[in-house]
């Protein structure tokens, strides 16, 4: 258990410090070794091989690994070091969010995809959040400099669950924006990241014949990025009580029954407007209610939201979309 804990810690750190789609590790516990391949769905582990008796197996893997491309090794090809010109343009606009010198990160240029295959390039330096688990959504949040419009925007980078009935967050935001819902992020660009290894592979290797432990249904995950028009501040960082209450009010007080809203004089609220359009957020927390620079409340993170079916289409209870999160009894 101690060794497995150390392995998980190493994979977590490697995945959070670098821009990766997956990674490989060689675990040596004399006289045996194992090869591990980890992505955001899980970890594939080989059987133990005695390298003192079968040294050729380890040598062959290391040779093959040295011959494959960076993409096959797990480096994300949609992220690269910023050029000197990109660095010159973005350094000052991003200075407010640049980490102190002792935590300095390289400025990187990230590709954000949109419907139809259009690509925007944005420059980032350090993330506001980093994932603390080797698996799952692995959400990162960046203030970024949009090279196309020469403005600072907000980038959310995540690995969404690719399961039936779960829509892309970019599609949900586009729908809410088109309908005029207030106090939700305005989508500038966003879609799944194309290319090899931008979808996890671990779930394809869950088989009863060699699965160690309980057989679990792993959800495949796809790399997803959305670019939004504002830099959020956590509601916990409010400056005044009025500011905190106003942000909360903007975001989700509208979820209360209508008879409780009569005194609000027709105020338009994010959660109520989305609910009236048939979208339920389902993940309201202090981490998902944000404040803009001008004090408005924004309800973010719509990746777990669900479409509400009309009564004549429901036809009984729905099946859970992710077995690890919800269960029908």
NUPAMI-536918 format. One record per residue: z, x, y of N, C-alpha, C, CB in turn. Coordinates in steps of 0.02 Angstrom, whole numbers, padded with zeros to 5 digits, always signed. Glycine has a CB too. Example, Ala and Ser with C-alpha at 12.3 -4.5 7.8 and 13.67 -1.06 7.14 Angstrom:
2
+00390+00660-00284+00390+00615-00225+00390+00660-00165+00452+00565-00224/+00354+00642-00112+00357+00684-00053+00394+00645+00002+00286+00704-00030/
//
This chain:
329
+00000+00041-00060+00000+00000+00000+00000+00043+00063+00061-00047+00000/+00036+00099+00060+00037+00144+00118-00032+00174+00131+00089+00200+00107/-00067+00193+00077-00134+00221+00085-00182+00169+00112-00160+00247+00018/-00179+00107+00086-00223+00054+00111-00209+00040+00185-00214-00010+00069/-00145+00041+00203-00129+00031+00273-00158+00085+00318-00053+00028+00282/-00156+00147+00295-00185+00202+00333-00260+00195+00339-00167+00270+00302/-00292+00175+00284-00365+00164+00286-00383+00110+00336-00391+00145+00215/-00346+00054+00335-00360-00001+00382-00351+00022+00454-00314-00061+00367/-00299+00063+00466-00288+00088+00534-00345+00132+00557-00222+00126+00537/-00370+00174+00512-00426+00219+00529-00489+00179+00544-00439+00269+00472/-00504+00129+00502-00564+00089+00513-00558+00050+00578-00576+00040+00453/-00499+00024+00592-00488-00013+00654-00500+00031+00715-00417-00041+00657/-00472+00091+00715-00481+00137+00772-00553+00159+00780-00436+00197+00764/-00585+00174+00724-00655+00195+00726-00699+00140+00754-00680+00216+00656/-00687+00078+00733-00728+00022+00754-00715+00003+00827-00716-00037+00710/-00655+00014+00851-00640-00006+00920-00661+00048+00970-00565-00021+00927/-00661+00111+00950-00677+00166+00996-00751+00180+01001-00641+00229+00974/-00789+00158+00951-00861+00171+00952-00898+00104+00948-00881+00217+00894/-00961+00105+00969-01003+00046+00964-01038+00049+00896-01056+00042+01023/-01012+00009+00849-01035+00013+00780-01049-00056+00751-00983+00049+00737/-01097-00057+00704-01108-00117+00665-01070-00113+00599-01184-00127+00651/-01059-00053+00574-01021-00042+00513-01002+00032+00511-01063-00062+00449/-00962+00051+00462-00944+00122+00455-00929+00138+00382-00882+00139+00500/-00933+00202+00366-00919+00227+00299-00859+00273+00301-00982+00264+00269/-00820+00273+00248-00765+00320+00240-00766+00346+00168-00696+00287+00256/-00745+00409+00160-00734+00437+00094-00659+00448+00087-00774+00504+00084/-00629+00414+00039-00557+00418+00027-00545+00464-00033-00525+00347+00016/-00510+00519-00022-00496+00567-00075-00422+00567-00091-00521+00639-00056/-00405+00550-00152-00337+00554-00177-00340+00594-00242-00305+00481-00189/-00335+00659-00235-00346+00706-00290-00314+00681-00355-00316+00775-00272/-00354+00674-00408-00421+00703-00419-00478+00652-00411-00425+00733-00487/-00466+00595-00380-00519+00544-00376-00539+00532-00304-00496+00478-00408/-00598+00503-00295-00620+00482-00228-00651+00413-00233-00670+00533-00198/-00653+00378-00177-00687+00315-00170-00729+00316-00107-00637+00256-00169/-00783+00279-00106-00825+00271-00046-00814+00200-00021-00901+00285-00061/-00803+00194+00045-00791+00129+00076-00845+00115+00128-00722+00127+00109/-00867+00052+00129-00912+00029+00183-00879-00032+00214-00984+00012+00155/-00867-00029+00280-00831-00082+00315-00875-00112+00369-00766-00056+00345/-00876-00178+00374-00905-00212+00431-00857-00268+00452-00976-00241+00415/-00878-00313+00497-00832-00362+00524-00818-00420+00477-00860-00389+00589/-00849-00420+00417-00834-00471+00367-00784-00446+00316-00898-00493+00333/-00781-00381+00304-00735-00354+00254-00753-00283+00235-00735-00398+00192/-00727-00261+00179-00736-00191+00157-00759-00190+00084-00671-00151+00167/-00810-00152+00070-00834-00140+00002-00807-00071-00020-00912-00143-00002/-00776-00069-00079-00745-00008-00104-00773+00007-00173-00667-00014-00106/-00793+00069-00185-00818+00087-00252-00760+00097-00300-00861+00151-00248/-00777+00102-00362-00726+00121-00412-00704+00193-00400-00753+00111-00484/-00647+00211-00426-00623+00280-00420-00663+00326-00466-00547+00284-00436/-00684+00382-00438-00723+00432-00476-00686+00498-00474-00796+00439-00447/-00677+00529-00531-00643+00594-00535-00692+00648-00512-00618+00608-00607/-00680+00675-00452-00728+00724-00425-00720+00793-00458-00720+00730-00350/-00665+00805-00492-00658+00869-00528-00701+00869-00591-00584+00882-00546/-00713+00809-00618-00755+00804-00677-00826+00782-00660-00725+00755-00726/-00835+00744-00604-00901+00719-00584-00914+00737-00511-00906+00642-00595/-00912+00800-00497-00920+00823-00427-00989+00807-00400-00908+00899-00423/-01039+00802-00445-01107+00790-00422-01113+00722-00387-01155+00792-00481/-01073+00673-00407-01075+00607-00376-01056+00611-00302-01029+00558-00412/-01002+00647-00287-00981+00654-00218-01031+00695-00177-00912+00688-00214/-01056+00748-00207-01105+00790-00172-01169+00750-00157-01123+00852-00215/-01191+00710-00205-01251+00670-00194-01242+00620-00138-01271+00634-00259/-01184+00587-00135-01172+00539-00081-01174+00574-00014-01105+00503-00090/-01139+00631-00008-01136+00667+00056-01205+00691+00076-01088+00727+00051/-01246+00712+00028-01314+00734+00044-01355+00674+00069-01348+00766-00018/-01352+00618+00033-01389+00558+00054-01367+00534+00123-01382+00502+00002/-01302+00537+00135-01276+00514+00200-01302+00559+00256-01199+00515+00199/-01309+00623+00242-01333+00669+00294-01407+00658+00311-01323+00741+00272/-01443+00625+00266-01514+00615+00275-01533+00548+00307-01548+00620+00209/-01487+00501+00310-01504+00435+00338-01498+00436+00414-01458+00380+00308/-01524+00383+00446-01524+00379+00519-01456+00359+00546-01578+00331+00543/-01447+00367+00611-01385+00345+00644-01375+00270+00636-01386+00364+00718/-01429+00232+00638-01424+00159+00629-01398+00142+00560-01492+00125+00642/-01423+00177+00509-01399+00165+00440-01327+00187+00432-01444+00201+00390/-01306+00236+00470-01237+00258+00467-01190+00210+00503-01230+00328+00497/-01218+00167+00545-01176+00116+00576-01174+00116+00652-01109+00123+00552/-01207+00163+00685-01208+00164+00758-01252+00108+00784-01231+00232+00785/-01229+00073+00836-01266+00016+00864-01322+00042+00908-01218-00030+00905/-01385+00028+00889-01442+00055+00929-01452+00019+00994-01505+00050+00888/-01416-00037+01006-01424-00074+01069-01376-00050+01123-01415-00148+01057/-01340+00005+01109-01294+00036+01157-01311+00110+01161-01219+00024+01138/-01318+00135+01222-01334+00206+01231-01297+00232+01292-01410+00217+01238/-01294+00298+01300-01265+00327+01360-01308+00309+01421-01258+00403+01353/-01275+00293+01476-01311+00277+01538-01346+00339+01565-01262+00248+01591/-01404+00329+01594-01440+00385+01625-01407+00403+01691-01515+00366+01636/-01426+00459+01719-01397+00481+01782-01411+00431+01838-01423+00550+01802/-01470+00400+01837-01487+00350+01888-01446+00287+01879-01562+00333+01885/-01437+00265+01816-01396+00206+01803-01323+00219+01822-01401+00185+01729/-01300+00280+01808-01232+00299+01826-01222+00298+01901-01215+00368+01798/-01271+00324+01938-01267+00325+02011-01262+00254+02040-01327+00361+02041/-01301+00208+02012-01301+00139+02037-01237+00102+02020-01360+00101+02009/-01207+00115+01963-01153+00073+01938-01083+00100+01951-01161+00063+01866/-01076+00164+01965-01009+00194+01970-00967+00160+02024-01015+00268+01984/-00993+00152+02084-00954+00123+02138-00940+00048+02126-00990+00132+02204/-00989+00006+02107-00974-00064+02095-00923-00075+02039-01038-00100+02077/-00921-00029+01990-00874-00038+01934-00809+00000+01944-00907-00015+01870/-00801+00033+02000-00742+00076+02010-00676+00038+02006-00747+00110+02078/-00677-00026+02024-00617-00067+02022-00590-00075+01951-00630-00136+02052/-00634-00071+01902-00614-00082+01832-00620-00019+01790-00656-00136+01802/-00636+00038+01820-00643+00100+01782-00574+00126+01763-00681+00153+01823/-00563+00143+01699-00498+00168+01677-00478+00232+01713-00498+00180+01602/-00413+00247+01717-00390+00311+01747-00422+00370+01711-00314+00317+01743/-00421+00427+01744-00455+00486+01718-00435+00504+01647-00442+00545+01763/-00370+00497+01631-00348+00518+01565-00373+00470+01510-00272+00523+01563/-00395+00411+01530-00423+00363+01482-00498+00353+01494-00387+00295+01488/-00529+00399+01529-00598+00391+01549-00645+00382+01490-00621+00450+01591/-00690+00335+01495-00741+00324+01444-00809+00341+01474-00739+00252+01417/-00856+00353+01430-00925+00363+01452-00954+00297+01478-00968+00391+01395/-00994+00301+01529-01033+00243+01551-01089+00232+01500-01061+00252+01624/-01094+00171+01475-01145+00155+01426-01188+00097+01450-01112+00137+01358/-01250+00096+01428-01296+00042+01443-01303-00002+01382-01365+00069+01467/-01291-00067+01390-01290-00115+01335-01346-00165+01344-01222-00150+01330/-01380-00181+01290-01434-00230+01293-01406-00300+01279-01489-00213+01241/-01423-00347+01323-01404-00418+01315-01468-00458+01305-01363-00444+01376/-01471-00496+01252-01532-00533+01234-01527-00605+01256-01545-00529+01159/-01584-00634+01269-01589-00704+01290-01639-00740+01246-01609-00709+01365/-01640-00806+01251-01689-00845+01214-01759-00820+01231-01681-00920+01229/-01801-00815+01180-01868-00792+01192-01876-00717+01186-01891-00813+01259/-01819-00681+01175-01823-00609+01165-01817-00567+01227-01886-00593+01132/-01806-00599+01286-01798-00559+01347-01734-00517+01343-01797-00605+01410/-01736-00458+01372-01680-00412+01367-01656-00393+01438-01699-00348+01328/-01591-00397+01449-01560-00372+01510-01520-00310+01492-01515-00426+01545/-01520-00261+01536-01480-00202+01525-01423-00201+01575-01523-00138+01530/-01363-00190+01550-01303-00188+01592-01265-00124+01577-01258-00250+01581/-01230-00099+01628-01191-00037+01620-01117-00055+01618-01206+00012+01679/-01081-00026+01571-01010-00038+01562-00972+00028+01558-00996-00082+01500/-00908+00024+01575-00865+00083+01568-00795+00058+01549-00863+00126+01634/-00781+00057+01485-00716+00034+01462-00714-00041+01457-00662+00058+01509/-00677-00066+01408-00671-00138+01395-00602-00162+01417-00683-00153+01321/-00600-00225+01441-00536-00255+01460-00496-00274+01398-00548-00318+01503/-00530-00287+01342-00497-00303+01279-00531-00265+01223-00497-00380+01265/-00492-00247+01173-00520-00214+01114-00491-00248+01052-00505-00137+01114/-00530-00253+00998-00505-00286+00938-00452-00245+00902-00563-00301+00890/-00401-00278+00878-00347-00245+00841-00352-00256+00766-00280-00269+00866/-00409-00281+00743-00419-00292+00672-00488-00266+00653-00411-00368+00653/-00496-00239+00593-00562-00215+00573-00611-00272+00557-00556-00170+00512/-00586-00333+00546-00629-00389+00530-00619-00445+00581-00614-00414+00459/-00661-00495+00578-00655-00552+00623-00704-00548+00680-00585-00557+00650/-00689-00586+00734-00735-00590+00790-00740-00525+00829-00714-00645+00837/-00687-00485+00829-00689-00419+00862-00713-00423+00934-00734-00371+00823/-00685-00469+00973-00709-00482+01041-00692-00424+01088-00679-00547+01068/-00742-00404+01126-00732-00356+01181-00755-00388+01245-00771-00288+01167/-00722-00372+01299-00738-00402+01364-00748-00346+01415-00681-00451+01388/-00805-00348+01450-00824-00294+01495-00842-00320+01565-00882-00255+01466/-00816-00291+01618-00851-00297+01682-00912-00251+01678-00803-00277+01743/-00970-00276+01695-01031-00237+01688-01073-00242+01751-01071-00261+01627/-01114-00192+01761-01161-00191+01816-01229-00212+01790-01165-00122+01850/-01255-00268+01815-01319-00295+01793-01375-00258+01829-01324-00372+01807/-01413-00217+01793-01465-00176+01823-01523-00218+01849-01490-00126+01774/-01532-00279+01824-01587-00321+01845-01573-00352+01914-01600-00375+01794/-01512-00376+01924-01495-00410+01987-01450-00369+02033-01462-00474+01972/-01430-00309+02011-01387-00265+02051-01323-00299+02073-01425-00241+02113/-01289-00332+02026-01225-00363+02038-01179-00350+01979-01233-00440+02051/-01114-00359+01991-01065-00352+01937-01055-00419+01903-00997-00325+01964/-01058-00419+01836-01049-00480+01798-01000-00466+01740-01117-00506+01770/-00991-00516+01698-00943-00512+01642-00981-00518+01577-00889-00566+01648/-00968-00471+01531-01001-00471+01466-00949-00483+01411-01038-00404+01454/-00964-00532+01369-00923-00543+01309-00964-00523+01248-00901-00618+01304/-00935-00478+01208-00967-00451+01149-00924-00472+01089-00976-00373+01153/-00954-00508+01041-00915-00534+00985-00957-00539+00923-00886-00603+01003/-00924-00548+00866-00958-00559+00802-00942-00630+00781-00935-00506+00746/-00988-00676+00793-00976-00746+00780-00986-00762+00705-01022-00790+00823/-00951-00813+00683-00959-00836+00614-01026-00872+00606-00901-00882+00592/-01066-00850+00558-01132-00879+00546-01125-00929+00489-01185-00824+00529/-01097-00988+00505-01087-01040+00455-01116-01105+00480-01012-01048+00438/-01127-01151+00434-01157-01215+00450-01115-01253+00501-01166-01257+00387/-01148-01283+00549-01118-01326+00601-01081-01288+00655-01069-01374+00568/-01081-01221+00653-01051-01182+00708-01107-01158+00753-01009-01122+00681/-01107-01183+00814-01159-01165+00862-01143-01099+00897-01169-01220+00914/-01194-01068+00922-01184-01007+00962-01148-01026+01026-01251-00972+00977/-01104-00982+01048-01069-00995+01111-01119-00997+01169-01016-00941+01124/-01171-00957+01166-01221-00957+01219-01255-01025+01225-01274-00902+01208/-01267-01057+01167-01299-01123+01168-01252-01176+01196-01321-01143+01097/-01188-01172+01178-01138-01219+01204-01133-01213+01279-01069-01208+01171/-01128-01151+01304-01122-01141+01377-01185-01164+01413-01110-01067+01393/-01243-01151+01384-01306-01174+01416-01306-01250+01420-01367-01148+01376/-01283-01284+01368-01280-01357+01368-01232-01383+01422-01258-01383+01299/-01173-01352+01426-01124-01373+01477-01148-01359+01547-01056-01338+01465/-01181-01301+01557-01208-01284+01623-01262-01333+01643-01236-01213+01623/-01308-01349+01598-01363-01395+01613-01336-01465+01630-01411-01399+01554/-01279-01483+01600-01250-01549+01613-01207-01549+01676-01209-01571+01554/-01198-01491+01708-01160-01488+01770-01085-01487+01762-01178-01544+01813/-01060-01467+01703-00987-01464+01693-00958-01410+01737-00970-01450+01618/-00904-01428+01774-00872-01381+01820-00819-01340+01784-00842-01419+01879/-00802-01283+01814-00747-01241+01792-00757-01214+01721-00682-01279+01795/-00820-01201+01703-00836-01164+01642-00881-01106+01664-00872-01210+01588/-00885-01053+01624-00927-00996+01644-01000-01016+01652-00921-00940+01593/-01033-00986+01701-01105-00995+01711-01141-00941+01671-01124-00993+01788/-01183-00962+01624-01217-00915+01581-01277-00884+01616-01240-00951+01517/-01278-00818+01620-01335-00781+01647-01385-00764+01593-01312-00718+01683/-01360-00742+01536-01402-00726+01478-01357-00725+01417-01439-00657+01487/-01388-00732+01359-01348-00728+01298-01384-00753+01237-01285-00766+01307/-01372-00719+01181-01399-00739+01117-01375-00689+01065-01478-00744+01118/-01394-00699+01002-01379-00651+00949-01416-00586+00962-01396-00680+00880/-01385-00531+00941-01416-00465+00946-01463-00456+00886-01362-00408+00950/-01527-00443+00897-01574-00435+00841-01571-00364+00812-01645-00451+00863/-01598-00358+00752-01604-00291+00724-01564-00285+00659-01580-00240+00773/-01577-00230+00622-01542-00219+00559-01468-00207+00569-01573-00159+00523/-01428-00233+00523-01356-00224+00521-01318-00261+00577-01340-00151+00525/-01354-00302+00618-01319-00343+00668-01291-00406+00635-01368-00361+00726/-01302-00414+00571-01270-00465+00530-01232-00429+00474-01323-00516+00501/-01171-00451+00459-01131-00417+00409-01161-00424+00339-01060-00444+00409/-01143-00377+00295-01168-00376+00226-01113-00387+00174-01203-00311+00213/-01051-00375+00192-00997-00376+00142-00995-00442+00103-00930-00365+00175/-01005-00498+00139-01000-00564+00106-01051-00572+00050-01009-00619+00158/-01105-00533+00051-01156-00539-00001-01136-00505-00066-01221-00509+00024/-01080-00469-00066-01059-00431-00125-00993-00456-00154-01052-00358-00107/-00974-00517-00137-00914-00547-00166-00934-00580-00233-00881-00600-00117/-00917-00547-00287-00935-00574-00353-00874-00570-00399-00995-00534-00384/-00869-00617-00444-00810-00621-00488-00807-00562-00536-00811-00686-00527/-00864-00533-00553-00864-00482-00605-00832-00416-00584-00934-00469-00627/-00826-00405-00517-00794-00343-00498-00748-00351-00438-00845-00291-00483/-00736-00412-00417-00692-00424-00360-00620-00406-00378-00696-00498-00338/-00587-00365-00336-00517-00346-00347-00473-00397-00311-00503-00273-00322/-00430-00431-00349-00386-00479-00318-00417-00548-00314-00366-00456-00249/-00388-00591-00273-00410-00660-00267-00481-00664-00238-00362-00700-00222/-00522-00706-00268-00591-00715-00245-00591-00758-00182-00635-00747-00300/-00612-00729-00127-00612-00765-00063-00684-00776-00040-00573-00726-00009/-00693-00829-00003-00759-00844+00026-00761-00813+00096-00773-00921+00029/-00799-00760+00103-00804-00725+00167-00860-00755+00209-00815-00650+00157/-00845-00766+00273-00896-00792+00318-00940-00736+00344-00863-00830+00377/-01005-00742+00338-01049-00691+00368-01042-00694+00444-01123-00703+00348/-01052-00638+00476-01044-00635+00549-01106-00602+00580-00981-00596+00569/-01123-00627+00640-01181-00603+00677-01157-00578+00745-01236-00658+00684/-01185-00522+00767-01168-00493+00831-01196-00537+00887-01195-00421+00837/-01153-00557+00934-01173-00604+00986-01147-00579+01053-01145-00676+00971/-01189-00583+01104-01169-00561+01172-01187-00615+01222-01202-00494+01191/-01142-00627+01270-01157-00673+01325-01138-00640+01391-01118-00740+01316/-01181-00650+01441-01171-00622+01508-01156-00679+01555-01234-00582+01531/-01098-00675+01590-01076-00729+01633-01072-00705+01706-01007-00755+01610/-01066-00754+01751-01076-00739+01822-01012-00721+01860-01108-00796+01855/-00956-00712+01826-00894-00696+01862-00851-00649+01821-00856-00761+01880/-00805-00614+01855-00757-00571+01822-00691-00610+01818-00748-00502+01859/-00667-00625+01758-00606-00666+01753-00542-00625+01760-00605-00703+01686/-00490-00658+01781-00423-00630+01781-00379-00675+01738-00395-00623+01854/-00334-00646+01701-00290-00685+01657-00246-00731+01699-00247-00640+01613/-00233-00790+01672-00190-00836+01709-00119-00808+01715-00189-00904+01673/-00100-00764+01669-00034-00733+01672-00028-00687+01733-00020-00694+01609/-00084-00668+01763-00083-00624+01822-00086-00662+01887-00140-00574+01818/-00067-00726+01886-00070-00767+01947-00026-00737+02001-00049-00840+01932/-00047-00747+02064-00010-00721+02122+00040-00770+02150-00059-00700+02176/+00026-00835+02144+00071-00886+02169+00077-00942+02118+00046-00914+02237/+00131-00981+02123+00139-01038+02078+00083-01088+02089+00208-01071+02088/+00065-01098+02152+00010-01144+02167-00055-01122+02132+00000-01149+02243/-00068-01057+02134-00128-01031+02103-00129-01043+02028-00135-00957+02117/-00072-01033+01995-00067-01044+01923-00078-01117+01906+00001-01020+01897/-00046-01162+01943-00053-01233+01930-00124-01258+01944-00003-01273+01972/-00155-01231+01997-00222-01252+02013-00271-01231+01959-00244-01223+02080/-00263-01168+01933-00308-01144+01880-00300-01186+01817-00295-01070+01865/-00237-01201+01800-00225-01242+01741-00255-01311+01749-00149-01248+01728/-00246-01339+01808-00274-01405+01823-00350-01406+01817-00254-01427+01894/-00382-01355+01844-00455-01351+01840-00478-01348+01768-00481-01289+01879/-00442-01311+01726-00466-01296+01659-00458-01353+01610-00432-01236+01633/-00397-01382+01605-00390-01427+01548-00342-01486+01558-00368-01389+01491/-00314-01498+01616-00272-01557+01624-00312-01620+01612-00239-01559+01694/-00377-01615+01620-00420-01673+01608-00421-01695+01536-00489-01657+01630/-00388-01658+01490-00386-01679+01421-00336-01736+01411-00367-01621+01376/-00296-01751+01462-00248-01806+01456-00284-01873+01454-00198-01804+01513/-00252-01925+01427-00282-01991+01427-00301-02014+01498-00236-02042+01395/-00352-02055+01503-00377-02075+01568-00324-02110+01610-00436-02120+01559/-00278-02149+01579-00229-02184+01620-00181-02136+01654-00189-02233+01578/-00178-02072+01630-00136-02022+01662-00171-01987+01720-00114-01970+01612/-00237-02002+01729-00276-01967+01779-00290-02009+01841-00341-01945+01749/-00262-02069+01844-00279-02114+01899-00260-02085+01967-00246-02181+01889/-00208-02044+01967-00185-02016+02031-00224-01954+02052-00111-01998+02026/-00272-01931+02010-00308-01869+02025-00368-01880+02071-00330-01837+01961/-00379-01941+02092-00433-01958+02139-00501-01929+02119-00416-01933+02209/-00522-01945+02058-00589-01928+02033-00602-01853+02027-00641-01958+02077/-00549-01814+02018-00559-01742+02010-00598-01727+01946-00490-01705+02009/-00646-01681+01951-00686-01661+01893-00654-01602+01859-00759-01644+01914/-00639-01608+01796-00602-01557+01758-00644-01534+01699-00533-01583+01735/-00640-01468+01683-00684-01439+01632-00676-01472+01565-00670-01364+01625/-00616-01477+01539-00606-01503+01472-00626-01576+01468-00533-01495+01451/-00608-01616+01517-00626-01687+01517-00702-01695+01519-00593-01723+01576/-00735-01658+01563-00808-01665+01568-00842-01644+01503-00834-01623+01626/-00819-01590+01473-00849-01568+01410-00836-01619+01355-00821-01499+01389/-00776-01647+01353-00759-01697+01303-00803-01759+01311-00685-01716+01307/-00814-01779+01373-00856-01837+01386-00928-01825+01363-00855-01856+01459/-00948-01761+01360-01015-01744+01336-01017-01733+01260-01040-01681+01372/-00959-01742+01228-00957-01735+01155-00942-01665+01131-01021-01756+01127/-00910-01623+01173-00892-01555+01152-00817-01547+01158-00929-01502+01196/-00784-01528+01104-00711-01517+01103-00698-01442+01097-00677-01555+01044/-00659-01414+01144-00649-01342+01148-00612-01315+01087-00610-01325+01211/-00554-01343+01070-00515-01327+01010-00480-01259+01010-00558-01330+00951/-00480-01223+01065-00447-01157+01065-00415-01143+01133-00497-01102+01047/-00383-01193+01162-00352-01184+01228-00288-01143+01221-00338-01252+01262/-00284-01089+01258-00225-01046+01258-00222-01010+01325-00226-00995+01199/-00167-00974+01336-00161-00937+01399-00212-00881+01405-00091-00908+01406/-00241-00860+01348-00293-00809+01350-00362-00837+01367-00296-00772+01284/-00370-00903+01362-00435-00933+01374-00439-00973+01439-00452-00978+01317/-00384-00976+01476-00385-01005+01543-00382-00947+01592-00324-01056+01553/-00436-00938+01629-00443-00881+01673-00445-00902+01747-00506-00842+01656/-00436-00854+01791-00438-00866+01863-00493-00823+01893-00369-00851+01896/-00532-00852+01937-00584-00814+01973-00553-00781+02034-00643-00860+01994/-00592-00738+02066-00566-00703+02125-00548-00751+02182-00617-00653+02150/-00581-00809+02185-00566-00857+02238-00516-00910+02215-00629-00890+02261/-00482-00898+02157-00427-00942+02137-00445-01002+02095-00394-00966+02196/-00508-01009+02075-00526-01065+02032-00507-01052+01960-00602-01080+02038/-00492-01105+01924-00478-01098+01853-00542-01106+01813-00427-01150+01831/-00549-01066+01760-00608-01068+01717-00584-01073+01645-00654-01005+01728/-00613-01120+01608-00598-01125+01536-00651-01087+01498-00596-01201+01513/-00632-01033+01465-00679-00987+01432-00674-00993+01356-00667-00915+01454/-00712-00951+01322-00711-00944+01249-00724-01010+01214-00644-00916+01227/-00787-01030+01214-00808-01093+01182-00836-01081+01113-00860-01128+01225/-00822-01022+01083-00854-01006+01019-00825-01046+00960-00846-00933+01005/-00766-01076+00968-00738-01117+00914-00745-01192+00928-00665-01101+00905/-00781-01209+00981-00789-01280+00999-00831-01316+00947-00821-01287+01068/-00826-01382+00948-00861-01423+00899-00892-01484+00933-00813-01445+00843/-00948-01505+00908-00980-01566+00932-00945-01626+00901-01057-01566+00917/-00929-01676+00941-00899-01738+00916-00954-01786+00896-00852-01769+00969/-00953-01808+00834-01004-01854+00810-00988-01925+00832-01010-01850+00733/-01038-01964+00849-01027-02035+00863-00997-02070+00802-01093-02070+00884/-00959-02124+00812-00926-02158+00756-00974-02177+00700-00892-02220+00780/-01036-02197+00717-01083-02219+00666-01113-02161+00627-01138-02261+00697/-01099-02098+00647-01127-02040+00612-01074-02002+00573-01160-01994+00662/-01011-02019+00582-00958-01980+00551-00958-01988+00475-00891-02000+00580/-00950-02049+00450-00955-02061+00378-00902-02025+00338-01021-02041+00354/-00842-02019+00362-00789-01986+00325-00771-01918+00354-00809-01978+00253/-00720-01885+00325-00696-01821+00352-00748-01766+00345-00632-01800+00318/-00750-01721+00394-00795-01665+00391-00767-01611+00345-00808-01636+00461/-00812-01571+00319-00791-01512+00282-00772-01458+00331-00846-01489+00233/-00723-01416+00314-00706-01360+00358-00764-01311+00364-00643-01323+00333/-00777-01287+00425-00832-01241+00435-00815-01171+00411-00852-01239+00508/-00751-01151+00420-00728-01086+00396-00667-01098+00352-00712-01038+00455/-00673-01082+00288-00618-01095+00241-00555-01057+00258-00640-01077+00172/-00562-01001+00294-00503-00961+00311-00464-00991+00370-00523-00890+00327/-00492-01041+00406-00460-01066+00466-00436-01138+00458-00507-01062+00524/-00474-01180+00423-00455-01250+00416-00465-01272+00343-00495-01296+00464/-00424-01319+00321-00426-01342+00253-00421-01418+00253-00369-01311+00210/-00459-01451+00212-00453-01523+00201-00406-01537+00143-00522-01555+00189/-00361-01584+00152-00314-01602+00098-00334-01670+00069-00241-01604+00123/
//
